[in-house]
Amino acid sequence: MKKWEYLTAPVLIHSTKMILDNFGADGWELVQIVQGPDGQGLVAYFKREKA
């Protein structure tokens, strides 16, 4: 059975592609982006298989 680890990170709207590319290069898969608790920013949820 696969085991996963998870990460949440704020996403700055002006550099979204760069942020997502950096996490992807580290093996993180984007699961979802939602509006942050303050109603202003975005929060990304990632997962990757544990080594």
TORDO-642632 format. One line per field, with one value per atom (N, C-alpha, C): atom name; x, y, z; residue in three letters. Coordinates in Angstrom, 2 decimals. Each point is the difference from the previous one (the first is absolute). Layout:
BEGIN
a = CA_...
u = X_...
v = Y_...
w = Z_...
r = ALA_...
//
This chain:
BEGIN
a = N_CA_C_N_CA_C_N_CA_C_N_CA_C_N_CA_C_N_CA_C_N_CA_C_N_CA_C_N_CA_C_N_CA_C_N_CA_C_N_CA_C_N_CA_C_N_CA_C_N_CA_C_N_CA_C_N_CA_C_N_CA_C_N_CA_C_N_CA_C_N_CA_C_N_CA_C_N_CA_C_N_CA_C_N_CA_C_N_CA_C_N_CA_C_N_CA_C_N_CA_C_N_CA_C_N_CA_C_N_CA_C_N_CA_C_N_CA_C_N_CA_C_N_CA_C_N_CA_C_N_CA_C_N_CA_C_N_CA_C_N_CA_C_N_CA_C_N_CA_C_N_CA_C_N_CA_C_N_CA_C_N_CA_C_N_CA_C_N_CA_C_N_CA_C_N_CA_C
u = 0.84_-0.84_0.89_-0.36_0.76_-0.25_1.04_-0.12_0.31_-0.77_0.11_0.40_0.66_0.22_-0.65_-0.37_-0.77_0.66_-0.30_0.57_-1.03_-0.11_-0.80_0.95_-0.28_0.87_-0.81_0.32_-0.65_0.48_-0.87_0.34_-0.21_1.06_-0.09_-0.50_-1.02_-0.65_0.96_0.92_0.89_1.12_0.18_1.06_-0.49_-1.27_-0.62_0.75_0.31_0.66_1.36_0.77_1.32_-0.11_-0.92_-0.19_-0.40_-0.99_-0.47_1.09_0.76_1.10_1.07_0.31_1.00_-0.45_-1.25_-0.49_-0.05_-0.42_-0.04_1.38_1.02_1.37_0.48_-0.58_0.35_-0.88_-0.84_-0.81_-1.39_-0.38_-1.32_-1.04_-1.13_-1.12_-1.07_-0.45_-1.04_-1.32_-0.66_-1.30_-1.11_0.19_-1.05_0.55_-0.61_0.29_-1.32_0.02_-1.21_0.32_-1.04_0.17_0.45_0.94_0.54_-1.02_0.30_-0.94_-0.29_0.92_-0.22_-0.87_-0.33_-0.83_0.76_1.29_0.81_0.90_0.86_1.00_-0.51_0.91_-0.30_0.89_-0.52_0.76_-0.03_1.18_0.11_0.22_-0.63_0.18_0.72_1.08_0.82_0.10_0.35_0.31_1.14_0.72_0.99_0.18_0.42_0.19_1.21_-0.14_1.13_1.06_1.24_1.12_0.22
v = -1.17_1.17_1.25_0.98_1.25_0.82_0.71_0.94_1.38_0.99_1.36_0.96_1.07_1.13_1.22_0.96_1.14_1.31_1.03_1.32_1.05_1.03_1.17_1.18_0.88_1.15_1.17_1.21_1.17_0.17_0.49_0.23_1.48_0.66_1.40_0.10_0.75_0.06_0.45_0.90_0.52_-0.97_-1.09_-0.96_-1.45_-0.23_-1.31_-1.08_0.23_-1.03_-0.38_0.98_-0.28_-0.84_0.37_-0.74_-1.45_-0.19_-1.35_-0.82_0.62_-0.71_-0.45_0.85_-0.36_-1.19_0.01_-1.14_-1.26_0.13_-1.14_-0.60_0.84_-0.48_-0.80_0.28_-0.73_-1.23_-0.32_-1.21_0.19_1.24_0.26_0.10_-0.64_0.06_0.92_0.97_0.91_-0.75_0.13_-0.63_1.02_1.18_1.01_1.35_1.06_1.36_0.59_0.58_0.60_1.39_0.77_1.33_-0.11_0.83_-0.04_0.45_-0.24_0.33_1.50_0.83_1.44_0.51_-0.88_0.39_0.72_0.18_0.75_-0.91_-0.74_-0.81_-1.39_-0.78_-1.38_-0.95_-1.20_-1.05_-1.23_-0.57_-1.19_-1.22_-1.10_-1.28_-0.95_-0.59_-0.91_-1.34_-1.03_-1.32_-0.61_-0.92_-0.80_-1.31_-1.01_-1.31_0.07_-0.62_-0.06_-0.92_0.37_-0.80_-1.22
w = 0.00_0.00_0.00_-0.81_-0.06_1.25_0.43_1.11_-0.54_0.45_-0.52_1.10_-0.41_0.89_-0.67_0.82_-0.50_0.40_-0.78_0.24_-0.37_0.80_-0.37_-0.12_-0.95_-0.22_-0.55_0.43_-0.60_-1.44_-0.84_-1.41_-0.31_-0.43_-0.38_-1.43_-0.22_-1.31_-1.10_0.30_-1.03_-0.39_0.76_-0.35_0.12_-0.34_0.15_-0.77_-1.26_-0.82_0.57_0.41_0.54_1.28_0.87_1.26_-0.29_-0.87_-0.32_-0.70_-0.89_-0.67_1.01_0.97_1.01_0.85_0.43_0.78_-0.87_-1.24_-0.91_-0.22_-0.10_-0.19_1.22_1.16_1.22_0.20_-0.99_0.07_0.59_0.30_0.56_-1.11_0.21_-0.95_0.59_-0.80_0.45_0.11_1.15_0.22_-0.17_0.60_-0.04_0.40_-0.53_0.45_0.47_1.20_0.57_0.50_0.21_0.55_1.45_0.39_1.35_1.04_1.26_1.07_0.13_-0.49_0.07_-1.14_-0.95_-1.13_-1.09_0.17_-0.96_-0.81_0.67_-0.67_-0.36_-0.59_-0.38_0.77_0.26_0.67_-0.90_-0.24_-0.84_0.89_-0.38_0.69_-0.95_0.47_-0.80_0.68_-0.80_0.57_-0.81_0.63_-0.70_0.75_-0.73_0.61_0.93_1.18_0.92_-0.55_0.20_-0.48_0.87
r = MET_MET_MET_LYS_LYS_LYS_LYS_LYS_LYS_TRP_TRP_TRP_GLU_GLU_GLU_TYR_TYR_TYR_LEU_LEU_LEU_THR_THR_THR_ALA_ALA_ALA_PRO_PRO_PRO_VAL_VAL_VAL_LEU_LEU_LEU_ILE_ILE_ILE_HIS_HIS_HIS_SER_SER_SER_THR_THR_THR_LYS_LYS_LYS_MET_MET_MET_ILE_ILE_ILE_LEU_LEU_LEU_ASP_ASP_ASP_ASN_ASN_ASN_PHE_PHE_PHE_GLY_GLY_GLY_ALA_ALA_ALA_ASP_ASP_ASP_GLY_GLY_GLY_TRP_TRP_TRP_GLU_GLU_GLU_LEU_LEU_LEU_VAL_VAL_VAL_GLN_GLN_GLN_ILE_ILE_ILE_VAL_VAL_VAL_GLN_GLN_GLN_GLY_GLY_GLY_PRO_PRO_PRO_ASP_ASP_ASP_GLY_GLY_GLY_GLN_GLN_GLN_GLY_GLY_GLY_LEU_LEU_LEU_VAL_VAL_VAL_ALA_ALA_ALA_TYR_TYR_TYR_PHE_PHE_PHE_LYS_LYS_LYS_ARG_ARG_ARG_GLU_GLU_GLU_LYS_LYS_LYS_ALA_ALA_ALA
//
